[in-house]
Amino acid sequence: MSARSRAARRDTGGESATAGAAAFLPARRSLAALRKAAQDCRGCALHARATQAVFGEGRRGARIMLVGEQPGDDEDHEGRPFVGPAGRVLDAALRAAGIDRADCYVSNTVKHFKWQPRGKRRMHSKPNAAEQRACRPWLDAELEQIRPELLVCLGATAAQALLGRGVRVTVDHGRALPSALAKHAIATIHPSSVLRQPDADARERARRQLTDDLRAAAALLRG
């Protein structure tokens, strides 16, 4: 058994939930190499129930990097981030804020879809702290490749993972936050939270907040 395989072992007949992704990163780093290697990651147990790893998407050198929590059901099937209903909400908010998604790199803190069955549906389940830590090497490698000027954290999971446990999106959204990861950083709600609002008025308020926060992010780039 190779050292890589041993690093990925888990206590019960397979891979460790806490081994982490570091052993699976390629020796030569590029976005293409990282994306390919992520498909073989067994650094936590989430891979076992996911269709595939969903790596980030966008060009190297993008000025803006948007990071959410994890892929959803549509993303798990298609293998691309933010292509489901939440992705459509994000796309609309980016357009309204004057940001071209083609100028962004979009990713998640966790690369495999964590879910629980509800009838015939697969429902999102929040990744725990150990799963987020296990997957962090992939995100760090993406940040190293992209070196964004502006980091936008979508939702509390991404904001606290990247900007610190003290960040509260309900309080801190839409304003510049300190970060060693990018020149500018900002937090806002996750697009999926728009869809979870109880009625049309609440959804419209959430859409407006997301759009306004993205406008504030764009203003940071303009200086």
N, C-alpha and C positions, 0 to 999 in steps of 0.2 A: 504493500500500500504506500502511495506517495505521501510526502509531507503535506501536500495540498489536500489530499483526501482525508488524512488524519485530522487536519485543522478543521475540516468540515463535519467530522463525525458528531453524532448526537448520542445521548445516553441510551436511547431506545431504538436500536436497529436502524440508524440512519444518520441524519445531519443534525448538528447542534443548533438549538434555537438561539444560542448566544455566541456561536463561533465567529460570526461577523463576516462581512464581505471582503475584507482586506486580502485574504488568501486567493480570491478569485479575480482580482484586478490584473490586467495584462502588464507585462514588463514594459512594453512600449506603449505609451499613452497617446491616443488620439480619440476623437469622438467616435469614429467608426469602430476602432478597436474596443473601446469601452462598451459601446452599444452591443457589439457581438459577444463580448465576454460576459455581460450581464445575464445573458440567456442561460448560462451555465451556473449561475450563482446558487449556492446552497447554504448561504451564510445564516439563514434563519428558516423557520418552518413554513413561512408564508408561501414559498415557491411550490409547495406540495399541492396546494389547492388552486393555484392560479394557472391560467392558460399559458402565460408567458410573462417575462419581465417587460415592463413598459419603461423604456429609457427616455431621457429628455430628447427634445426635438428643436432644431434651430441651427443657425450657422455659428461657427466659431468666430469670436469677435463681436457678437451681438452686444449692443450697448445695454440692453435691458434683459434681465433674467427674472422670470416669474416662477415661483416655487409654491406648489400646493402640498396637500397631505399625501395622497396616494391615488393610483388609478382607480377608476370606477369600472362598472360592468362593461360598458361599451369600450372603454380603453383597454381592458383586459382582453377582449376579443379582437380588437383591431391592432393592438400593439403600438398605439400612439397616444400621447397625453392630451387631455382636454379635447376630445372629439365627441363626447356625449352631450347630454342636455346642459351640464354645467359649462362645458366648453363653448357651447353656443351663447350662453349668457356672458361668458368672458369675452368672446369675440365681439359681441355687440357693445359691451362696455369699453373695450379697447378702441373700437371705431369712434364711439361717441367722445372719447377722451383725446382723439387725434393721434393714437398710437397704432402703427401698422404691425400686426402680429408677425409679419415677415421680418421685422427688425428685432424680434424678441427670441430668446431661448426659453423654452417652457419645460418644466420638469416637476418632480415631486420628491418629498423627503423619503418616501418608501416606494420601491419599484414594482412590488407585487400587490395585487388586489387582495385585501383581507375582507372576507364576507361571511355572513351567516345565512342559512336558508330560511326563507319565509314563503311557504308554499312552493311554487315553482320559480320564485324569484330569488336572486342572490343580493342580499342587502349589505350595504357598506357596514363595516365594523372598524372602529378606530384602532390603528396600530398602537401597541403599548410602547413604553419607553425602551424596553430591551430590543424590540423590533426596529424602532427608529435608530437606535445606536448601531445595531447590526448592519443596517443599510447605509449608514452615514458615509462610509468610504466612497460609495458611488457618487453621492452628491458633492463631496469634497473634490473628487476628481473632475466633475463637471465644472465646478467653480474655478478650478485651476486652469481648465481649458478655455473657458469663456472669459474669465476676468471681467465681469460686467461692471459698467459704470454705475448702474442702478439695479438694486436688488429689491424686488417686490414680493413680499410674503403674503400668500393668499390663505388666510385663516389662522387660527390660534396655534395649530400644531406646527406649521411651518415657521410662524413668527417666533414661537418660544424655542424651537430647535435651533434657529439660525441667529436670532437676535437676543435671546436670553429668556430665562423663565419668568422674569418680572414683567415682560411685555404683555399688555392686555389690549387685545384688538378693539374691544368696546370703548376703551379710553384713548388709546394711542394711535388709532387708525388715521391715516391721511396726513401725518406729520413726519418730518425727517427724524430718523432714529439712528443712534450711533452704531457703527458696525465696522469691523476690520475686514469684512468680506467684499466691500464695494465702497466707492466714494460716497454714494447715497444709498439709503435704505428706507423702506417704508412698509407698513403693514396695512392690510385691509381685510375685509371679510372674504371668505371663500365663495366663489360663484354659486356653489351648491346651496349655500344658506339662503340665497334669493329664492330658490325653488322650494325651500322648506317653509317659507312664510305662510301664515294661515289664510290669508285672503289677498285679493288683488291690490288693495291699497298698501298693505304691508310689503308685498313684493315690489311695488313701485318705489317705495321708500328705500328698500334695500338695494335695488338697482341704481337708484340715484346716489346712494352712499358709495357703492362700488365705483361708479363712474367718476364721481367727484374726487375720490381718493386716487384714481388713476390719472386724473387731470393734474392733481397735486404732484404726482410722481413725474409726469411729463414736464412740469414746470421746474422741477429740480434739475433735470437735464439741460434745460435752457439757461439755467443759472440765474 
